[in-house]
Amino acid sequence: GINAEYGGNEKALGMAARANTIDNYIVKLLDHPNPETRTAAVYAFGTLLNTRRSASQHGESMEHKIARDLLLASRDGSIHVRREAVVALSRYVQQYEQKFIVAAFTTAREEIHDENNNSSGKRNSKTNILRNGPPLKTANRFIDVWRCLKMLHCDPDPRVQELAKEVTKFIEEKVQWHYRRSTSQSDSNGSPKGSGQDGYDRLNIIYSDYSPKREVFGEGRTDKEDDNERPPSLSDQSFDQIVKTEFPEWSEAAFAKPLLSPSQSNPKKFASDLERHTEQKRKARAYLEKRGHEKLDAQVYEIKYQSRPQKVGFHPFEPLIYVMDNVFCSLVEYEPKPGLHHRFECCKSRGVAKDAILLNDHKCPFLCVINSDAEVYVWRSFENPDMCSLASTFKASVEMSKQSHILMNYAEFSSNLLISGQLKRIVSWNLARETRCTDIQTHTDSPLTSFSSLVNSKGSSSGESLLLAGFQDGECRLFDLRTSSHNQVVRKFGVGLRSKSSPVVSVHIKPNNDNKIIYAASNSGEMCIWDLRKTKTEVAEFSPGPRYQPQHHSALEVFSSNLTTVAFHNYAPVMACGSRDQGIRIWNTWGDRLNDIRNYEGIMGQKIVPSVSLEFHPFEYKLVSAGQDHCVTVYAKSTDPISKI
């Protein structure tokens, strides 16, 4: 309805300018927590573009301001916002079509110039088009928009890529048409073929003799020219959109529905499902808290994966494990009918998958994957081959591209996804809003190796306020997220007692742990247990008992050296430690060594395979491990419990 009333209406643009609608209303909606509202705001920007039929300095300044806001919207976390941003920018490209032709020539020649400087090599025939000619001058705003559209060619979502490519193709075809015409005229005048000088002169004329109606293309243009000599897609209907989306139709259908969804209109059913799910988690937690004396060495299932796994984990409520390699993610059923369930491509770009975590431990969890280009992919219904779909995708940070070490952590209470690697900060994204939050400064040059969020107290409504992070230099830092970015580090302490500079492998705190007991493991094989209630960072040991009260004591040595991966159970008082040369060891949290897991028994026991990934089941007493030999194994509790020590 809005597009029908205001789309292409020059009077609407003037009314919006006089009422200051853009600054007072639409710009504020770009920061709205609801992604659909931000999408509607971007769509409203698009209706105000490409509406002028007469020259107006005030109208041009408003259009440039809208384009600047759209550049920010093109980096939004929501796919729909980015798609509508491309559509709105396409209308801006149509409004200033001839200036974008000059901007395309300018950026293309700069890229070719950089390539020629970086390589000693040969120039292909394509470089002959743009390598000569005087420098072109155009406003930086058009070059910024053009580069933004070119960067969206590499967007994580294929639909955004297609829209951006259609817009750039619209201008590139015009560029080729002007070049071919200029070269044909230079040949008729006796100029050397392929010099490109006349082509640049013609573009400069186009830029200086710009007309909003696009009926004059420089000196020498007359209405008697043949229509076949016009550039592609150039006609009197020049205000037709280059690209479109289905957002207007979706909005009409969405607002025609009732305000309450079926689940909300039946509060009794919704409350019963939530209560049943909470009761199921409570029973599982009560059962697992007593499992600290049982071995974990009964092999349930083993599979030889086709490539080296990067990350493994359990589905919370289905007998499935997910195995992620560099590109694909496989769902494997380990009981009652073991075998491959299905397989899908978890990363759509050229980047290599680096980390994966599950979001929300309910019956419909999401799988979040990040690759080496810092592109985040959130998959819904990943356990179902017929319903698996991409819920959201975005680029976490431009500075994190092509990094070999990227980590993720999810704060469930605040819905914040924390991402870090070799940067001096932790990037935070709110997945519920699909917006980027304030970055957390680490105040150290050492890369981050592990981090975990801490909950204030059981049932706290304020969510996570503390963040524990381990670094490459062997130091752990505790951050208070409630303070300003300059004073967020509230405590520092080293992990290793034998080797102070040994890298931190893993840090962890159990959910709903009011005692604030945290765990930190270093590559030297030491496990330190810290009590945050103490004024000084002292090491604590758990003695057997119902409450496991801490006592001061030295660090626990889980391995002599070469500790590579550590997994902590959220509710059971056990942890699994994987080494590069001694298999897997299962410990309880008060220092008892329960059992060792070796990849091969008997005479083959000396063939030890380093562990790549370890993960506990969130609500069951099970462990999944992946080794460098591509073997993925599921372990459960032993039938013979060991005696208390």
KASULRA-V625458 format. One record per backbone hydrogen bond with DSSP energy under -0.5 kcal/mol. NH is the residue of the N-H (numbers start at 1). CO is the residue of the C=O. E is the energy in kcal/mol with one decimal. If there is no record, write none. Layout:
nh=NH co=CO e=E
nh=NH co=CO e=E
This chain:
nh=5 co=1 e=-1.7
nh=6 co=2 e=-3.1
nh=7 co=2 e=-0.6
nh=7 co=3 e=-1.8
nh=8 co=47 e=-0.6
nh=9 co=6 e=-2.0
nh=10 co=8 e=-0.8
nh=13 co=9 e=-1.1
nh=14 co=10 e=-1.6
nh=15 co=11 e=-2.3
nh=16 co=12 e=-2.4
nh=17 co=13 e=-1.9
nh=18 co=14 e=-2.3
nh=19 co=15 e=-2.1
nh=20 co=17 e=-0.7
nh=21 co=16 e=-2.2
nh=24 co=20 e=-1.8
nh=25 co=21 e=-2.1
nh=26 co=21 e=-1.6
nh=27 co=22 e=-2.9
nh=29 co=25 e=-1.2
nh=30 co=26 e=-0.6
nh=30 co=27 e=-1.1
nh=31 co=28 e=-1.2
nh=32 co=29 e=-1.5
nh=35 co=33 e=-0.6
nh=38 co=34 e=-1.8
nh=39 co=35 e=-2.3
nh=40 co=36 e=-2.1
nh=41 co=37 e=-2.0
nh=42 co=38 e=-2.2
nh=43 co=39 e=-2.2
nh=44 co=40 e=-2.1
nh=45 co=41 e=-1.8
nh=46 co=42 e=-1.8
nh=47 co=43 e=-1.4
nh=48 co=44 e=-0.9
nh=48 co=45 e=-0.8
nh=49 co=45 e=-0.6
nh=49 co=46 e=-0.8
nh=60 co=56 e=-2.3
nh=61 co=57 e=-2.2
nh=62 co=58 e=-1.8
nh=63 co=59 e=-2.1
nh=64 co=60 e=-2.4
nh=65 co=61 e=-1.8
nh=66 co=62 e=-2.2
nh=67 co=63 e=-2.2
nh=68 co=64 e=-1.8
nh=69 co=65 e=-1.7
nh=70 co=66 e=-2.0
nh=71 co=67 e=-1.5
nh=72 co=68 e=-1.0
nh=73 co=69 e=-1.7
nh=74 co=70 e=-1.6
nh=75 co=72 e=-1.3
nh=76 co=73 e=-1.7
nh=77 co=434 e=-1.2
nh=82 co=78 e=-1.7
nh=83 co=79 e=-2.2
nh=84 co=80 e=-2.2
nh=85 co=81 e=-1.9
nh=86 co=82 e=-1.9
nh=87 co=83 e=-2.0
nh=88 co=84 e=-2.6
nh=89 co=85 e=-2.4
nh=90 co=86 e=-1.8
nh=91 co=87 e=-1.1
nh=92 co=88 e=-1.4
nh=93 co=89 e=-2.4
nh=94 co=90 e=-2.0
nh=95 co=91 e=-2.0
nh=96 co=92 e=-1.8
nh=97 co=94 e=-1.0
nh=100 co=96 e=-1.7
nh=101 co=97 e=-1.4
nh=102 co=98 e=-1.5
nh=103 co=99 e=-2.1
nh=104 co=100 e=-2.4
nh=105 co=101 e=-1.9
nh=106 co=102 e=-2.5
nh=107 co=103 e=-2.5
nh=108 co=104 e=-2.1
nh=109 co=105 e=-2.3
nh=110 co=106 e=-1.9
nh=111 co=107 e=-2.2
nh=112 co=108 e=-2.2
nh=113 co=109 e=-2.3
nh=114 co=110 e=-2.2
nh=115 co=111 e=-2.3
nh=116 co=112 e=-2.4
nh=117 co=113 e=-1.7
nh=118 co=114 e=-1.9
nh=119 co=115 e=-1.4
nh=127 co=124 e=-0.8
nh=128 co=124 e=-0.6
nh=129 co=126 e=-1.1
nh=130 co=127 e=-0.6
nh=131 co=127 e=-1.2
nh=142 co=139 e=-0.8
nh=143 co=139 e=-1.1
nh=144 co=140 e=-2.6
nh=145 co=141 e=-1.9
nh=146 co=142 e=-2.3
nh=147 co=143 e=-2.6
nh=148 co=144 e=-2.0
nh=149 co=145 e=-2.2
nh=150 co=146 e=-2.0
nh=151 co=147 e=-2.3
nh=152 co=148 e=-1.7
nh=153 co=150 e=-1.2
nh=154 co=151 e=-1.8
nh=155 co=152 e=-1.3
nh=161 co=157 e=-1.6
nh=162 co=158 e=-2.2
nh=163 co=159 e=-1.7
nh=164 co=160 e=-2.3
nh=165 co=161 e=-2.4
nh=166 co=162 e=-1.9
nh=167 co=163 e=-1.8
nh=168 co=164 e=-2.3
nh=169 co=165 e=-2.1
nh=170 co=166 e=-1.5
nh=171 co=167 e=-1.1
nh=172 co=168 e=-2.7
nh=173 co=169 e=-2.2
nh=174 co=170 e=-0.8
nh=175 co=171 e=-2.2
nh=176 co=172 e=-2.3
nh=177 co=173 e=-2.0
nh=178 co=174 e=-2.3
nh=179 co=175 e=-2.1
nh=180 co=176 e=-2.6
nh=181 co=177 e=-2.1
nh=182 co=178 e=-2.2
nh=183 co=179 e=-2.5
nh=184 co=180 e=-1.9
nh=185 co=181 e=-1.9
nh=186 co=182 e=-2.2
nh=187 co=183 e=-2.0
nh=188 co=184 e=-1.5
nh=189 co=185 e=-1.3
nh=190 co=187 e=-0.8
nh=191 co=186 e=-3.0
nh=195 co=192 e=-1.2
nh=200 co=196 e=-1.8
nh=201 co=197 e=-2.2
nh=202 co=198 e=-2.6
nh=203 co=199 e=-1.9
nh=204 co=200 e=-2.3
nh=205 co=201 e=-2.0
nh=206 co=202 e=-2.4
nh=207 co=203 e=-2.4
nh=208 co=204 e=-2.0
nh=209 co=205 e=-2.5
nh=210 co=207 e=-0.7
nh=214 co=211 e=-1.8
nh=221 co=218 e=-1.4
nh=225 co=222 e=-1.3
nh=229 co=226 e=-1.4
nh=230 co=227 e=-1.4
nh=234 co=231 e=-1.5
nh=235 co=233 e=-0.7
nh=238 co=236 e=-1.3
nh=240 co=237 e=-1.1
nh=250 co=246 e=-2.4
nh=251 co=247 e=-2.6
nh=252 co=248 e=-2.1
nh=253 co=249 e=-2.1
nh=254 co=250 e=-2.7
nh=255 co=251 e=-2.5
nh=256 co=252 e=-0.8
nh=257 co=254 e=-0.9
nh=265 co=261 e=-2.8
nh=266 co=262 e=-0.9
nh=270 co=266 e=-1.9
nh=271 co=267 e=-2.7
nh=272 co=268 e=-2.3
nh=273 co=269 e=-2.3
nh=274 co=270 e=-2.0
nh=275 co=271 e=-2.5
nh=276 co=272 e=-2.5
nh=277 co=273 e=-2.1
nh=278 co=274 e=-2.3
nh=279 co=275 e=-2.4
nh=280 co=276 e=-2.0
nh=281 co=277 e=-1.9
nh=282 co=278 e=-2.1
nh=283 co=279 e=-2.3
nh=284 co=280 e=-1.9
nh=285 co=281 e=-2.3
nh=286 co=282 e=-2.4
nh=287 co=283 e=-2.0
nh=288 co=284 e=-2.3
nh=289 co=285 e=-1.8
nh=290 co=287 e=-1.1
nh=291 co=288 e=-1.8
nh=294 co=291 e=-1.0
nh=298 co=636 e=-1.9
nh=299 co=297 e=-0.7
nh=300 co=298 e=-0.5
nh=300 co=634 e=-3.1
nh=301 co=634 e=-1.3
nh=303 co=632 e=-2.3
nh=305 co=303 e=-0.8
nh=305 co=630 e=-3.4
nh=310 co=324 e=-4.1
nh=311 co=324 e=-1.5
nh=313 co=322 e=-1.3
nh=315 co=320 e=-2.4
nh=320 co=318 e=-2.8
nh=321 co=332 e=-2.4
nh=322 co=313 e=-2.4
nh=323 co=330 e=-2.7
nh=324 co=311 e=-2.9
nh=325 co=328 e=-2.6
nh=329 co=344 e=-2.8
nh=330 co=323 e=-2.8
nh=331 co=342 e=-3.0
nh=332 co=321 e=-2.9
nh=332 co=330 e=-0.6
nh=333 co=339 e=-2.9
nh=334 co=319 e=-1.3
nh=334 co=332 e=-0.5
nh=335 co=319 e=-0.7
nh=338 co=336 e=-0.6
nh=339 co=333 e=-2.3
nh=341 co=331 e=-2.8
nh=342 co=331 e=-1.3
nh=344 co=329 e=-2.3
nh=346 co=327 e=-1.2
nh=346 co=344 e=-0.8
nh=347 co=327 e=-1.2
nh=353 co=326 e=-3.0
nh=354 co=370 e=-3.1
nh=355 co=370 e=-1.5
nh=357 co=368 e=-2.1
nh=359 co=366 e=-2.9
nh=360 co=358 e=-0.5
nh=362 co=360 e=-1.5
nh=365 co=362 e=-0.6
nh=366 co=359 e=-1.8
nh=367 co=379 e=-2.2
nh=368 co=357 e=-2.9
nh=368 co=366 e=-0.6
nh=369 co=367 e=-0.5
nh=369 co=377 e=-2.8
nh=370 co=355 e=-2.2
nh=371 co=375 e=-1.3
nh=372 co=352 e=-1.6
nh=374 co=371 e=-1.8
nh=376 co=374 e=-0.5
nh=376 co=394 e=-3.2
nh=377 co=369 e=-3.0
nh=378 co=392 e=-3.0
nh=379 co=367 e=-3.0
nh=379 co=377 e=-0.6
nh=380 co=389 e=-2.4
nh=381 co=365 e=-0.6
nh=384 co=381 e=-1.5
nh=385 co=383 e=-0.6
nh=388 co=384 e=-1.3
nh=389 co=380 e=-1.8
nh=391 co=378 e=-2.4
nh=391 co=389 e=-0.7
nh=392 co=378 e=-1.4
nh=394 co=376 e=-1.6
nh=396 co=374 e=-3.2
nh=396 co=394 e=-0.6
nh=400 co=397 e=-0.6
nh=401 co=398 e=-1.3
nh=402 co=372 e=-0.6
nh=403 co=372 e=-1.8
nh=403 co=400 e=-0.7
nh=407 co=420 e=-3.1
nh=409 co=418 e=-1.8
nh=411 co=409 e=-0.5
nh=411 co=416 e=-2.9
nh=412 co=410 e=-0.8
nh=415 co=411 e=-1.3
nh=416 co=411 e=-1.3
nh=417 co=429 e=-3.8
nh=418 co=409 e=-3.3
nh=418 co=416 e=-0.6
nh=419 co=427 e=-3.0
nh=420 co=407 e=-1.8
nh=426 co=440 e=-3.0
nh=427 co=419 e=-2.8
nh=427 co=425 e=-0.5
nh=429 co=417 e=-2.2
nh=430 co=435 e=-2.9
nh=431 co=415 e=-2.4
nh=431 co=429 e=-0.8
nh=432 co=415 e=-0.6
nh=434 co=430 e=-2.1
nh=435 co=430 e=-1.4
nh=437 co=428 e=-2.8
nh=440 co=426 e=-2.7
nh=441 co=439 e=-0.6
nh=442 co=424 e=-2.1
nh=443 co=424 e=-0.7
nh=448 co=421 e=-1.7
nh=449 co=470 e=-2.6
nh=450 co=470 e=-1.5
nh=452 co=468 e=-2.8
nh=454 co=466 e=-2.9
nh=456 co=463 e=-1.1
nh=460 co=457 e=-2.2
nh=463 co=460 e=-0.7
nh=465 co=454 e=-1.0
nh=466 co=454 e=-1.2
nh=467 co=479 e=-2.2
nh=468 co=452 e=-2.9
nh=469 co=477 e=-2.3
nh=470 co=450 e=-3.8
nh=471 co=475 e=-1.8
nh=472 co=447 e=-2.3
nh=474 co=471 e=-1.5
nh=476 co=493 e=-3.1
nh=477 co=469 e=-2.6
nh=478 co=491 e=-2.7
nh=479 co=467 e=-3.2
nh=479 co=477 e=-0.5
nh=480 co=488 e=-2.8
nh=481 co=465 e=-3.1
nh=481 co=479 e=-0.7
nh=482 co=465 e=-0.5
nh=483 co=480 e=-1.3
nh=487 co=484 e=-1.0
nh=490 co=478 e=-2.9
nh=490 co=488 e=-0.7
nh=491 co=478 e=-1.2
nh=493 co=476 e=-2.0
nh=495 co=474 e=-1.8
nh=500 co=498 e=-0.5
nh=502 co=499 e=-1.1
nh=504 co=471 e=-1.9
nh=505 co=521 e=-2.7
nh=506 co=521 e=-1.4
nh=508 co=519 e=-2.2
nh=510 co=517 e=-0.5
nh=513 co=510 e=-1.0
nh=514 co=512 e=-1.0
nh=516 co=513 e=-1.2
nh=518 co=516 e=-0.6
nh=518 co=530 e=-2.3
nh=519 co=508 e=-2.8
nh=520 co=528 e=-2.4
nh=521 co=506 e=-2.8
nh=522 co=526 e=-2.3
nh=523 co=503 e=-2.7
nh=525 co=522 e=-1.7
nh=527 co=556 e=-3.8
nh=528 co=520 e=-3.2
nh=528 co=526 e=-0.5
nh=530 co=518 e=-2.5
nh=530 co=528 e=-0.5
nh=531 co=538 e=-1.1
nh=532 co=516 e=-2.4
nh=532 co=530 e=-0.7
nh=534 co=531 e=-1.3
nh=538 co=536 e=-1.6
nh=540 co=529 e=-4.1
nh=541 co=551 e=-3.3
nh=542 co=589 e=-0.5
nh=543 co=541 e=-0.6
nh=543 co=549 e=-1.1
nh=551 co=541 e=-2.1
nh=553 co=539 e=-1.2
nh=556 co=527 e=-2.6
nh=558 co=525 e=-1.6
nh=558 co=556 e=-0.9
nh=559 co=525 e=-1.9
nh=563 co=523 e=-2.0
nh=564 co=578 e=-2.4
nh=565 co=578 e=-1.6
nh=567 co=576 e=-2.7
nh=569 co=574 e=-1.8
nh=574 co=572 e=-2.1
nh=575 co=587 e=-2.8
nh=576 co=567 e=-2.7
nh=577 co=585 e=-2.6
nh=578 co=565 e=-3.3
nh=579 co=583 e=-2.4
nh=580 co=562 e=-2.0
nh=584 co=597 e=-2.8
nh=585 co=577 e=-2.5
nh=586 co=595 e=-2.9
nh=587 co=575 e=-2.8
nh=587 co=585 e=-0.5
nh=588 co=592 e=-2.2
nh=589 co=573 e=-1.7
nh=591 co=588 e=-1.6
nh=594 co=586 e=-2.3
nh=594 co=592 e=-0.8
nh=595 co=586 e=-1.1
nh=597 co=584 e=-3.7
nh=598 co=596 e=-0.5
nh=604 co=601 e=-1.4
nh=605 co=602 e=-1.8
nh=606 co=603 e=-0.6
nh=607 co=604 e=-1.7
nh=608 co=606 e=-1.5
nh=610 co=608 e=-0.5
nh=611 co=579 e=-1.0
nh=612 co=626 e=-3.3
nh=613 co=626 e=-1.5
nh=615 co=624 e=-1.9
nh=617 co=622 e=-2.1
nh=622 co=620 e=-1.6
nh=623 co=635 e=-2.6
nh=624 co=615 e=-2.5
nh=625 co=633 e=-2.5
nh=626 co=613 e=-2.1
nh=627 co=631 e=-1.8
nh=628 co=610 e=-1.8
nh=630 co=627 e=-1.5
nh=632 co=303 e=-2.8
nh=633 co=625 e=-2.4
nh=634 co=301 e=-2.9
nh=635 co=623 e=-3.6
nh=636 co=298 e=-2.7
nh=637 co=621 e=-0.6
nh=638 co=295 e=-1.9
nh=641 co=639 e=-0.7
nh=642 co=293 e=-1.1
